[in-house]
Amino acid sequence: MANKLAGDLRKGDTFEMDNTVQVVVDFQHVKPGKGAAFVRVKMRNVMTGSVLEKTFNPSEKFELAYIERKKMSYSYSDGDGLYYFMDNETYDMIPMNENLVEDALHFIKEGSLVDVAFYKDAPFSVEPENFVVLQITQCDPGIPGATAQPGSKGATLETGYEIQVPLFIEEGEYVRIDTRTGEYMSRAN
């Protein structure tokens, strides 16, 4: 595996530290007036999600971690906290615990395409497509002519996730959602 100096780390880099895999969330190169330069790195453990901020000497070496990403389809939940994803190339079913997929569940339904991240053949994260189309299953009635009025109301998606939508949106309509922010983008055709 390739090594990388702490001074060369950039946002999004994945590396091994203390038998864990970290992804760089933010970094800052600091060159004080007196003393040696250092690198302050904010990193997230890819398996647990915990965030840590640490200071390194720029010449410290880290082994880069290779994260594999696969397009998979969400198949089903067994009702006992396991969620199954199908590899679209091999048709293998991969089970994942609820704690690894709970954020993605807001935006996926059976058959949805997702990116599953693996480290050393172990899945650890599920990311839905950046934009998804989902149906509104519950909301207050739309207000006719409210397309020009500011304001929003609560609505429940078919996945059970609650979002804010414009006042003119009706129950049963399909809407486009940005999964990175969880926000309404537009009506879907």
N, C-alpha and C positions, 0 to 999 in steps of 0.2 A: 504494500500500500504506500501511497505517497505521503510525504510529510509536508507540513506547512508551518512557517514561523508565525508566532503570535502577531508580529508586526504586519503580516500579510493577510490576516483574516479580514473577511468582508461580510457584509450582511447576507445571510442565506447560506453561508458555508456550514457544512456539517463536519464535526471532528469528534474524536474519542478523547475523553478525559475521565480518569478515575473509574474505568470500566463502564462508563455511560456514554451515550451519544448526545452531543449538544449541537444545537443550531444557533448561529449568531443572529440575534435579534437586532442588536445595535452595537456599535463600537466607537471608540474615540481614542485617537493618538494624542498623548499629552507630552509636551516638551517643556518642563518647567524651567525657569530661569536658572535655578541651581539644581544640581542632581541629575540623575539619569532619566532618560525618556521612559515612558511606560505606556501600556495599552490597557484601557478599561473596556471590558467586554460584557455586554448584557447577553445572556444566553438562556435558551430554553431546552430542558431535557426532552428529547423527542418521545420517549416512552411514557413519562409521567406528566409532562406538561409544566413542571415546576420551573420558575424563572430564577436565575441567579446572576448576580453582578460580581465580577471578579477582576482583579488587576494582575497583569502579566508583564514580565520583562519581554521586550519585543523580539528577543532572540530565542525564547522558549519554543520548542518544537512540539507539534501535535500531529497525530496520525489522522489523515482525512478519513471520514466514514462515507462509504458509498451507500446511498439510499436509492433503492429501486422503486419505481412507480409503475403500476399496472392499471389499465382501464378494466374495470370490472362492473358487473351488474348486481344491484341489490336484489336478492331473491326472496328471502323471508326471515321472519323471527320465529324461534321455537317457543316463545312465551316464557322461557326460563332465563332470559338475559343474554342469549346467544343470537347473533345476527349473521346470516349466511350471505356471502357474496360469491358470484360465479365468475371465474376467469373466462373471458370471452374467447380465448384461443384454445385452452385445454379443456374447458368445461368442468374443471375441478371446482368444488365448493369449499370455500374458506370460511370457517367460523370465527367470529370476533366477539369479544365481551362488550356489553353495553357501554362501559366506561370509555372504551376506545372510539365508539361511534355516536355517542349521545348528541354531540353538536350537529353532526351531519343529518341526524334523523329528522330535524326540523324541515329539511328541504328535499328529502328523498322518499320515494314510494317504490313499491315492487316494480322491478324492471328499469329503474333509474340507473344511468351510467354514473360511475364515481371513479375517482383516482384513489387507489389504495397504496400506501407507502409501506415498504418492507425494509427491514434491516436484518441482514443475515438470515433471510427467508422467513422472518417473523413479522406479520403485519402489525402496525402500530398506529395507523391513522387513516381516516377516510375523509376525503374532500369531495363534496358534490361539485357539479359543474358551476361555473361562476354565475350563470343566469339560468333559472328554471321557471317553468310555467306550471302553476298550481291553481286549483279551483278554490274559490271562497265558499266555505260550507256554512258559515254563520256570520251575519253582520246586520246592523240596523238597515232599514229600507233606505234606498238611495234618495237623494233630494233632486228632483227634476230641475234642470237649469243651473245646477251647482258647479258646472265645469269651470266657471270663471271665479268662483268663490274660494278663498283660502280656507283651510281647515282640514281636519282628518277625523276618522273614527276608527274604532277597533274592529278587526275582522279576524276570523279563524280560518286557517287554511285546511285543506283536506288531510294534512299530516298532523293537525292538532296545534300547530304553531300559531301564535297570535301576532299580528302585525298591524300597523297603521296604514289605512288606505284613504284616498280622497272621498269626499262626501257623496259623489255621484256613483260610486261602485255599488253594484247590487249583489246579493247572495246568488251563487250559482255561476258567476262570471269567472273567467280564467284571467289571472294576472301574472305578470313577469316580475320575478323577485331577484334581487342581487344577493346571492348567498354569502358574500363576504361581509356585508353590512346588515343583512336581514331586512332590507327596506324594499318597499314597493317601487317598481320602476315604471310600469305602464300596463294598460290592458293588453291581453294577448288575443290574437286573432284565432 
